[in-house]
Amino acid sequence: MEESPLHPFELHNYIPLSVGGIDISINKAVIIMWVVVALVAFLMLKAGAARQLVPGKLQSLAEMLVDFIRGIILDTMGKDGMRFFPLIATLFLFILFCNLIGLIPGSYTVTSQIVVTAVFACVVYGLSLVMGFLLHGAKFLGILVPPGTPGWLLPLMIPIELISQLARPISLAVRLFANMTAGHVILGVLFGLAISGGLLIGWLPFVFTIAMNGLEVGIAFIQAYIFTVLTCVYLGDAFHLHGHDDHAH
């Protein structure tokens, strides 16, 4: 019987644990998340400890990542958004490292789990709502009314904008989950074809497997970038309601 291409996404508990009926068992996904946190912390702490005038490779990499994330925030939220730099940087680096480590054979792609991406998306969107109401009060509900909308169109526009708002966390979660899952399924199918095809015809899917691996590295970065940009856009909407800067109390 051929192995299902979704088999690599199955999780088996190494250490079963439960607290108050909530399953907090240790499995491969949990261990990979610990590894990702350790790697990101090591990278930033090691690079920060060096602080050389002529940066080494590790410091250069860290500075490039920081400048890149800083650019995303300034382009989407402006200077006000820099207060969220720790959150945005943590989110981007965690997702990026999860995506990249998931490409290592025998590892696990944490971001291929919808529960993980859904929690990230709900936290981000929930934070944007909290910030919006804190900054604008009841005026934040005006986000459901695009500027210039005539009064007679409000009964139609408000439900449409409400559905659009509710779709934000869903699309944010599903986009990352679906892209990472689909890429790994295709890689699994091609690798299976390369093995079953033997030396005579197996080289063709094997070549595609190598090409797909290179493409997956790019997708891992792009998906982390898209998730981060959309996070900044949602928070930016909360700051600058319809582009106005009269929010600060």
C-alpha positions in Angstrom: 0.0 0.0 0.0 1.4 3.4 -1.0 2.0 5.9 1.8 -0.4 8.9 1.9 1.3 12.2 0.9 -0.3 13.7 4.1 1.5 11.1 6.3 4.4 13.6 7.1 1.9 15.9 8.7 0.6 13.4 11.2 1.7 14.0 14.8 2.3 11.4 17.4 2.7 12.2 21.1 6.2 11.5 22.6 5.1 12.5 26.1 1.3 12.6 26.7 0.3 15.5 29.0 -3.0 16.9 30.0 -3.9 19.9 32.2 -7.5 20.5 33.2 -8.6 18.4 30.2 -6.5 20.4 27.8 -4.0 18.3 25.8 -0.5 19.8 26.1 1.4 16.6 25.0 4.9 16.9 23.7 5.2 16.0 20.0 7.5 16.7 17.1 5.8 20.1 16.4 6.3 21.2 19.9 10.0 20.2 19.8 10.5 22.0 16.5 9.0 25.2 18.0 11.4 25.0 20.9 14.2 24.6 18.4 13.0 27.6 16.4 12.8 29.8 19.5 16.3 28.7 20.5 17.8 29.4 17.1 16.2 32.8 16.8 17.2 33.8 20.3 20.8 32.5 19.7 21.1 34.4 16.4 19.9 37.8 17.9 21.7 37.5 21.2 25.0 36.3 19.6 24.8 39.1 17.0 23.8 41.7 19.5 26.7 40.7 21.8 29.3 41.2 19.1 28.4 44.9 18.1 31.6 45.3 16.0 32.2 48.4 13.9 33.0 46.0 11.0 30.3 43.4 11.4 30.9 39.7 11.0 28.7 37.3 9.1 26.3 36.7 12.0 26.0 40.4 12.9 25.5 41.3 9.2 22.7 38.8 8.9 21.0 40.1 12.0 21.3 43.7 10.9 19.9 42.9 7.5 16.9 41.2 9.1 16.3 44.1 11.5 16.5 46.6 8.6 14.2 44.6 6.5 11.6 44.3 9.3 12.0 48.0 10.1 11.4 48.9 6.5 8.1 46.8 6.4 6.8 48.6 9.5 7.7 52.1 8.3 6.2 51.5 4.8 2.9 50.2 6.2 2.4 51.9 9.6 4.8 54.8 9.7 6.8 55.8 12.8 3.9 55.0 15.1 4.2 51.4 14.2 7.8 51.1 15.6 6.3 50.5 19.0 5.2 47.1 17.6 8.7 46.3 16.3 9.3 43.5 19.0 6.0 41.8 18.1 6.4 42.1 14.3 10.1 41.0 14.4 9.3 38.0 16.6 6.4 37.0 14.3 8.4 37.3 11.1 11.5 35.5 12.4 9.4 32.7 14.0 7.4 32.0 10.9 10.4 32.3 8.6 12.5 29.9 10.7 9.6 27.4 11.1 9.1 27.5 7.3 12.8 26.9 6.6 13.4 24.3 9.2 10.4 22.4 7.8 12.3 21.9 4.6 15.0 19.8 6.3 14.2 16.1 5.7 12.9 14.4 8.9 11.9 17.7 10.4 8.4 19.1 10.7 6.7 22.3 9.3 4.9 23.8 12.2 3.2 26.4 10.0 1.5 23.5 8.1 -0.8 23.2 11.1 -4.0 25.3 10.7 -4.3 25.6 14.5 -0.9 27.3 14.7 -1.6 29.8 11.8 -5.1 30.4 13.1 -3.9 31.3 16.6 -1.3 33.8 15.0 -4.0 35.3 12.8 -6.6 35.7 15.6 -4.0 37.3 17.9 -2.9 39.7 15.2 -6.5 40.7 14.2 -7.7 40.8 17.8 -4.8 43.1 18.6 -5.7 45.4 15.7 -9.3 45.6 17.0 -8.2 46.4 20.5 -5.8 49.1 19.3 -8.5 50.6 17.0 -11.1 51.0 19.8 -8.5 52.2 22.3 -7.3 54.9 19.9 -10.6 55.9 18.3 -13.3 54.7 20.6 -16.6 54.2 18.9 -15.3 56.1 15.8 -13.4 53.0 14.9 -16.6 51.4 13.7 -16.2 54.0 10.9 -13.8 51.5 9.3 -17.0 49.8 8.0 -17.8 52.9 6.0 -15.3 53.7 3.2 -14.6 57.4 2.7 -17.0 59.1 0.2 -19.7 56.5 0.5 -23.1 58.1 -0.1 -25.7 57.6 2.6 -28.1 55.6 0.5 -25.3 53.0 0.0 -24.6 52.4 3.7 -27.1 49.5 4.1 -25.2 47.7 1.4 -21.6 48.7 2.1 -21.7 48.0 5.9 -22.5 44.3 5.6 -19.9 44.0 2.8 -17.2 45.7 4.9 -18.2 43.6 7.9 -17.8 40.4 5.9 -14.5 41.7 4.6 -13.2 42.4 8.1 -14.3 38.9 9.3 -12.5 37.3 6.4 -9.2 38.9 7.3 -8.1 36.5 10.1 -9.4 33.5 8.0 -7.5 34.4 4.9 -4.4 35.2 7.0 -4.4 31.8 8.6 -5.4 29.7 5.5 -2.9 31.4 3.2 0.1 30.4 5.2 -1.2 27.0 6.1 -2.3 26.1 2.6 0.9 27.2 0.9 3.2 25.4 3.3 1.1 22.2 3.2 0.7 22.2 -0.6 4.4 22.6 -1.2 5.4 19.8 1.1 2.7 17.5 -0.4 4.1 18.1 -3.9 7.6 17.5 -2.7 6.5 14.2 -1.1 4.7 13.0 -4.2 7.8 13.8 -6.4 10.1 12.1 -4.0 7.9 9.1 -3.9 7.9 9.0 -7.8 11.7 9.3 -7.8 12.0 6.3 -5.5 9.4 4.1 -7.2 10.6 5.0 -10.7 14.1 3.5 -10.2 17.2 4.6 -12.0 15.7 4.5 -15.5 12.9 7.1 -15.1 13.2 8.1 -11.5 15.8 10.8 -12.3 13.1 13.0 -13.8 11.0 13.5 -10.7 14.2 13.6 -8.7 15.3 16.7 -10.7 11.9 18.3 -10.2 12.3 17.5 -6.4 15.6 19.5 -6.3 14.0 22.4 -8.3 11.0 22.4 -6.0 13.2 22.5 -2.9 14.8 25.7 -4.2 11.3 27.1 -4.9 10.1 26.1 -1.5 13.0 28.2 0.1 11.6 31.2 -1.7 8.0 30.4 -0.8 9.1 30.0 2.9 10.5 33.6 2.8 7.6 35.0 0.8 4.9 33.5 3.1 6.6 34.9 6.2 6.9 38.3 4.4 3.2 38.3 3.3 2.0 37.3 6.8 4.1 40.1 8.3 3.0 42.8 5.8 -0.7 42.0 6.3 -0.2 42.1 10.1 1.3 45.6 9.7 -1.5 46.6 7.3 -4.2 45.5 9.8 -2.5 47.3 12.7 -1.9 50.3 10.4 -5.6 50.5 9.7 -6.2 50.6 13.4 -3.8 53.5 13.8 -4.7 55.5 10.8 -8.4 55.1 10.4 -9.1 55.8 6.7 -5.7 57.4 6.5 -6.4 60.1 9.1 -3.8 60.8 11.8 -6.3 62.3 14.3 -6.3 59.2 16.5 -4.0 60.0 19.3 -5.6 60.9 22.6 
